[in-house]
Amino acid sequence: MCFCLYLGTPSPAPLIPPRSPPGGGRISIEPLHETRQSVKDWFTLPCVMQVGSDVGCGCGFRHNEAAAYIPDTDHSGTQPNHLNLVELLKQHFGTVPFVELYGCWDGDHAIQPEDRREVCINDLLDGNFHFRMKGYCRVRMESP
């Protein structure tokens, strides 16, 4: 089963198709498939897209089931994905107050978030940061 990450923004994000071969931290931004439209219910912002990591799905982003940070001993495989996500968000949405992210297992997109938190954009780079299953994040685009 794959982790899925969805992005909500005030204006459309640039489409970035997945690239083969996998690796290198290249992320993708794709429109929502028609069967996943219900995920929009969890966002306050109008434009919702699916974000993929360098492995094609969201599994290349650090994620877990727990509501607490779980320290990684080695996050070298996921860090390039987090870095590229932050760079993309800063480049295209750096002037907006916030963007939104929602993560879940594939097929759980219609399940209401069980966890809500607010973070700043640079928190996504911390090796101890993990997206949470059925977790909504409001990402402030400015650091405190």
N, C-alpha and C positions, 0 to 999 in steps of 0.2 A: 504494500500500500504506500502511496506517495503523499508527501506533505504538499499542500497547495497554499500559495501566498497570493493574496489579492490586494490591489492598491487602489485607493480612492483619492481622486484629485479634483481641483476645481475646474480644470480644463484638460482636454485629452493628453495623455502621455504619448510620447513618440512610440510608434510600433517598432519593435526590434525582434526580428524572427530568431528562433533558436539556431545555433550554429553547430555544425559537426566538423571535426570530432569534438567531444566534450572536453572541458578543462579550461584552465586559465581565468576562471572567474567571470566569463562573459555571461551576462544575464539577458533574458528576453522579456519583452513586454508584448502581450498578445490580447486581442479583444476577448471578451467573455464568450464562451461557447453558449449556444442557445439553451442548453440544459443546465447552465449554472447561473442564470439570470437572477435567481432568488437570493444570491449572495449580496446583491445590491441593497437588500433590506437592512443590512448591518452598518451601512455607511451613511454619513450625513452629506458627503460631497457627491456631486452628480456623475462624475466619470469614474467608472470602475473597470479595471483591467486585471488580467492574471499576470503574475511575475514568475518567471522561471529562472533557475540557476544554471550554472554551466553543465549540469548533468541532465538538463532538459525539463525537469520538474522543479518543485521547490525543495527537494531533499538536500540540495547543496547549501541551504541556509541552516544555521544552527536552530534547532527546534526541539521542544520536549513537551511532555504531558504535564509536568509539574508547574505550579505557580511560583516557584522560586528559581533563582539562577542556579544552574548546575555548572560548576567550573569544568572546563575542558582542560585536559592535559596537553592536547595538541589540536589546535583549531586551524592549522595551516591549510587544510582542504576547504574550509568554509570561509575563511577570512577574505579571500579575493572576491567572493560573491557579495559579502557584506560591504566591502570597500566600493565595488562597482555600483551597488544599489545606492549607497550614500552619494557617490559622485553624480549619478544620474538624477537623483532627487534634488540635489543642490543646483545642478546645472539648469534643470527645467522648472523647478518649483521653489527656488531659493528665495523668491520675493513674497511667497504666500505665508500666512501664519502657520499652517499645518497641513499635513497629508495624513491619510489613514491607511492602516494595514490590518488585514484579518488573515489568520492562518488556521488551517484545519486539515484533517485527513481528506484525501480524495473521496468525494461522495458525501461529505458532511457540510457542504457549503450552505445548506438550508437550515442548519442548526444554529440557534441563537448563541452569540458569544457567552461564554461562561466566565471569562476573565476580561477585564477592561483596565487599561493603564495608559498613562501619558508619559512619554519619554522625549528627550531631545534628540535631534538627528545624530549627533556624535555618539550617543549611547549605543547605536546599532553597531559601532565599530569595536566596542568592548568585547573581548574574547569570552567574557562571562554572560554576555547578552544572548538570550535564546528567544525565538518566537514561541508562543505558547499555543497549544492545540485549542481550537475554539477561542482564540485570544485576539482581542481587538486592541490595537495600539493607535493612539493619536500621537503623531510624531511632530513635535514643534520644530520648525525649520530654523529657529535661532537658538543658539546655546545660551543658557542662563548667564 
